[in-house]
């Protein structure tokens, strides 16, 4: 293009063009734009047509593996047969209402907790004293007439959520603590913070899980075993904390020193300055980075397969290996897993954008 | 804040730490006190250990676990399965996380000698083989020249191939895939001329081909893979229980005792059958088990042939033949010592 285009005054890239004329200018303003729009539209239509054909027109809705083998479309009977296994893994079949209730309760509680108006000490206490214990009792059983289900049988989507969300819930305060330690003026604390963060960030998650699964039990006295799930959970917490600490440190460095000094000049204690002045500003700035990390961790929990726990992606994978379906429904399984991960990751992303708008921190 | 967090951590840990048993307790005492057998199986190997649609563990290895549970408790379902993978299986046994490892594990000298474990009797005689498309026109592995061979990662698999082709003076190119799905897809798409794995595994790979008849399993078995359950070293009572639970499956087949006729057979006049099913002598007591332990095994899971046919046999998708896993008097390798 020869002449320089002057963009219309669209300052906020998040906002969509509102009026029809703006819309037309954005998509068909120049021949180049029009061409791009047409090509993209054609590609999207083509993909949509293929996907629709695969999902519905050519798909198999009845019958078994043999019907699917003959067809080129999606194999819905596979999903129908394997859905409960993929969602809940080895959890006893008759008791699977429990992880289902736990999952719904968890997601419901998350939805409520997302509303800024309910934030506060009460919400934190509700999670710590009511929601998490109830979830634990539902999953583990053993009291109130619920059959005990050992953690070795937990699996699927509840396990994915538990490892990632509980992990991050505990890792966040720990990570903030580590970030403060790293920024501390006391050398001993700073060295501890730096040492922990660099040590953990210097090794891959998979090797930390391996340490927790393979090495730790060998150091324990004979006959004493720590629950495998707990070991994995602690490993994930420690790992996530180191990364959160570095993100939070970035936020802390972005807060002008004057804020801290002003707080101290007012006679506030270190913790008061941190919790009332510095951290609120720092955390606001790092919301996008934190959410990216959360999404990454939600997907990274899949690594626990190496220590013999099956999270959602792993239950899908193992379902694919069923001899009745092996080699027939591979695409279906992975598309289903991708769809589930996509929905939750997209929701987290959307919530992150909402938070940014709520705090009005974006693009400032 | 931090203290609260630590306290919470400690509380959770206290909640979930299970001190299984004191050092002095034998495995049998531990298992009985717990009320369940904990058995390590593989994550997902159809036919050996894999979840069915209801998330129930099924397979040959799983049924070995069930037979031990039946021997100890009289109930084949008193068993919890713990998923172990290749890297964590022995450690899980050493640390006491599982009572017995029944996971397609090859019994070898160095494992028995150096890992602090003891192997029970071989439950499945396997060996590495090669699967090729019929169109290749090869009848023996010796005719494979400069072939690309698809495998999964694993030192023994490639080592066996190297050894084999060195002895026959051939060359090959190894193509390694991380996941079984990719490995299989690569073979079917023609990336490799042959695919190599344990013969039991190759049978299941062949079973899912669009047309299984287009592929042939070459006759050579290039390694010995006797798959056996394993227990912690120095607990001979527990090892006896595991060994004889397996032998009981084999002996029951030899004597023609099946799940359906075990009640009739219990009235048999044959003294050995009487001893096996608890009608005569008190053999169970010698192991610290109920005298009906043998009866409970057969009643709970059937005999060896039933376990094999149910999980691996020709009526399943895997469609394996018994091969060397036949009774000694039919030319196979299964040979249970006498129950007396």
Interface residues (C-beta under 8 A of the other chain):
Chain A: X69 X81 X82 X84 X85 X88 X89 X90 X91 X92 X93 X96 X128 X150 X151 X152 X153 X155 X170 X173 X174 X177 X210 X213 X214 X217 X218 X220 X221 X222 X223 X224 X225 X226 X227 X228 X229 X230 X234 X305 X306 X307 X308 X309 X310 X314 X317 X318 X319 X320 X321 X322 X323 X324 X326 X327 X328 X330
Chain B: X1 X2 X5 X8 X9 X12 X13 X16 X17 X18 X19 X20 X21 X22 X23 X25 X30 X38 X43 X44 X45 X46 X47 X50 X51 X52 X53 X54 X55 X56 X57 X80 X81 X82 X83 X84 X85 X87 X88 X91 X92 X94 X95 X96 X97 X180 X181 X184 X185 X204 X207 X208 X209 X210 X316 X317 X318
